[in-house]
Each structure stands twice: as structure tokens, then as C-alpha cells.
Amino acid sequence: MFPDLNLPKAELRLRTENNQTQVFDIFRKKFVMLTSEEWVRQHVLHFLINDKGFPTGLIEVEKSIKLFNTDKRVDVLVRTSQLKPLLLVECKEPGVKLGQKEVSQLARYQITLEATYSFLTNGLQHFIMKHNDKKISYLESLPEYAEMLI
């Protein structure tokens, strides 16, 4: 149905309603339509919690933000316990080749949120960046939550 991803396999709660497959989102506390992008987003969320130690209470999904007087939605935003933006995640469906367009979208969100880290993924390929005084460092892998706070 959906491809294997370059992320740990997530135990997702699925159902079919009106001939549509839906997945239960533990953050939005409801079933949502399972699209290719949602498949990636749900795997990323489970990866953050189960493998990287991110606290569920500091994760926001489909977060609305204002960007140059327009309303946008960020796929995933993780905050510190002081509610400062820590990690910005932008998910694309596996068929989307990650390129300048996708990096630019993430950069626009980053201008508004000023998160310390950003993570762009299509589930197969990942770009992980650390932002420090207008300088960007690319990382090989996503640090654990506790490491990000140091």
C-alpha cells in the first residue's frame, strides 16, 4: 500500500471508512485520511517519540503560523520545556524529490519560528540542519531530544 521508509517501522492504528484508509493521529486525537505525506508524518512522529526521546507534550502537529500575512501550516513543531521552538519538521510524500523548492519552504517557516533545528524528509531522504547565529550546519543524523537541549 505505502512504501517502506528510511525510518523505523511505526505501529499505526488504521481503519477504513467510506472506502478511505485512515490513521489515528495521537496528537490531533482523531483519525485522519492516510495520504502518502501523512504516512511519512506519522512515521516521523513515532520516530521522534520512540527512538529520539521527544516528549509528546511538547510536539505540535499541523501548527498554524503567520508567514508574511498568510496562514501556513507547519507539519511538526517541537518546543523546549520553556516553549521555545526547538525542531521544525517538514514532511513530503516519498515520491517528492527533495530539492531547492522544499528547502526554501522550510527556510521560510524557519524565518518565522527560529527553531534551533530543522528536519526535511520524504521518508526516504532526510536533511537535518542546526541553525546557529544565521549559520547552518548539516548533520548526519537527528540528535536525541536531550542532546538538542545542550
Secondary structure, DSSP 8 states (H G I E B T S, - for coil): -----SS------EEEETTEEEEEETTTTEEEE--HHHHHHHHHHHHHHHTT---GGGEEEEEEEEETTEEEEEEEEEE-TT--EEEEEEE--TTS---HHHHHHHHHHHHHH--SEEEEE-SSSEEEEEEETTEEEEESS---HHHHT-
